[in-house]
Amino acid sequence: MRNSWETVIGLEIHAQLATRSKIFSGSSTAFGAAPNTQASAVDLGLPGVLPVLNGEVVRMAVKFGLATGAQIAERSVFARKNYFYPDLPKGYQISQYELPVVGHGSVTIATEEGSTRRIGLTRAHLEEDAGKSLHEDFEGLSGIDLNRAGTPLLEIVSEPDMRSAAEAVAYARKILSLVRYLEICDGNLQEGSFRCDANVSVRRRGDEELGTRAELKNINSFRFLEKAINFEIDRQIEVLESGGEVVQETRLYDAERNETRPMRSKEEANDYRYFPDPDLLPVVIDEDYIAAVRATLPELPDQKRQRFVDDFGLSDYDADLLTADRDTADYFERTARAANAEYKLSANWILGELSAHLNAGDLTISASPVPAESLGAMLNRILDRTISGKIAKEVFEAMWNGEGDADAIIEQRGLQQITDSGAIEQVVDEIIVANPQQAEQFRAGKEKILGFFVGQVMKATQGKANPAQVNDILRRRLQDPDS
């Protein structure tokens, strides 16, 4: 059914800026406070109060603009976006409309086919957040928590350049990675500091004119973003193929039912009666300011990824995974430094054993009980053949459980690898004598039987024999018992 249709997707991402105070007041932005304890007279829009712009939000917006190659406006203006809703006490939201601080830019994403795709950014503008309506605990009524009112947001609006739900998720992940690298947003989807709305439409393949779009809201994970978009694509195609018309509207995504349903008709800009806010002066940004912000830019994800490939010899796949998150990339580099620049071994352990433990404990890498330097020190014990890779997993488990560093655990448990050739040869000879039939099978050309002997030797030595030496000695002894 989809083959004759083309999907067109644009995303609006609201990134909560990581300031300690709100965009126009000194109220705290800390998450988790009791309802309505962090809402000042300015946030509540009480008569006679005046907003004062938090300069840090401008710096963060410019930082994002520079990182995406966007135009930075010399002069940007705040406007009043008028609408009435219980969690908007002023009756309007202070936002930017005609003159946003950040103009056209772009980011590049990787597609499922293995190629790259450039996604345009229409704009990124500053605005204040609204409050929050609470429906769960009031027996048919709604409560209003205004702690979030006035929290600074950077709304990042893409061009309608995405053609699948997978591309939309890849783009959202790229923006998330970017704002975290820039340290302008913590990107916590569960706490609502990174929120996505998706504009979805379909058109006959080959048509130039865009179809009627629906805006999808209430999406708080990338998995739900993909599912919501895919449901909406199928819904719109079904409507059109049955002779109906898609209505421009805002739709709510219900994760439990995996469906979208109408929320309200989609407003146009003129519905909001935008006009410049008379209480706020235009924001003027000169070249010196832009140069000062540019000087603070970190190494960005794409740059770091390429360096990991070029300088460290990592695969594109490993470099993608390691650089998607700044904390993970930093952890990797610290581990590799501690492990005498063994980049591939460090990557394997971080993407394998460490990631498995983090996922099982629902932990971020910054909360890992095994510091990067400690992991690197353990990897050195593999490299100097003190322990085998298999024994290293036991050591890592003990480190994870807080039993000490690698050297202490190896010493306490007697895990040092057996590298004495004489001791290994003695065990090998005993195993061969005990299994004459299998020895003859190997000599007759059945190479796979070697794995049986390796397993028996490792079992006899409690996994402490050096695997490479075991393989070499077994081959020699099986082929020539007198060697």
C-alpha angles and dihedrals in degrees: 000000000000095000094084093046133072122211121219119196135180126177132214110201122192110204114189107223116236098240123136093226135039127271097257104015141042094247117129121259094202113139123238104030120146112276117284095002094113101047116105130194089267092053090048093050094233117179116278099018122125129206119237117200117241103229093207092069090059091052091051093048091050090048090055091047093053092047091056096043090247131157113262112213116235087209126024129176135210117226137191114246104201122213137127122238131142094247093052104073097180093055089236139061122227106231140136123262124157097017111037122179094239123044134182118348138138147218130204123231133189115242128217089253091062097253128108130249130198114227116197123224114218095194145319115220136180123241143152122257123239125234125265131257115220118205106165107077107036106076100241095338132093128233125210123222111190097184090106094048109113096017108146117253133185107208109206112198119194129205114252089262102127120097104187142029089250091057090049090053092047090052093047090050090049092053090046091052091048098051090047092050089050090048091226096119133023090218095220105164094184092058092044097246091126114040131171132207117186126209107205131184138155133213137180109277108264095025117127098201117086119241125237109284134219122206115224118209138177095055115146105166138043091238091056091044090059093044094047093051093047092050091049093049091054092044094053094046090050091050093050096043090051090056098259132123128243111239119221103240147129112260130196120225114225107202094191093056095029093228141112122231135184116279103169141324112283113260123223124217093261090058088068096052094221117203132161113277106250092207096059129066121222115271110243118197121188132195094259090057092049091048091051092051092045089056089061096055113121126217101289126227097259092048092048092047092053091048091052089053097042101037103028100034094234122155119254088249095054092043091052092053095044096048099042087089123037094216090053092049091050091047090052094051093048091048093050092049090053090047095056094261095304092154101169094047090048092049092049093053095045094047092041123031098014095046091049091054093045092051093047090052094039089235133147117233091251087063094051112135087214110070118217093248091053092051089049090051090052091050088055089061088058091048094050090046095243088130135011124241089255094052088046089067090058090048092049092050090054091048090050089053091053099253095137139269125324098262093050093049093047091050096044094048097038092236099150111138119249107240098158103119092205093055092047092047090054092054092044092052091051092050093049092049090050092051109041095153093056090045090056091048090055092048088050089060103270096136095175091069087074088079089060092055093046090053092050092050093048090048092050092050094042089244093301100113115102104256096215092051091046091054093048095046093045093052092048095046095044093049094042116015091192095054 
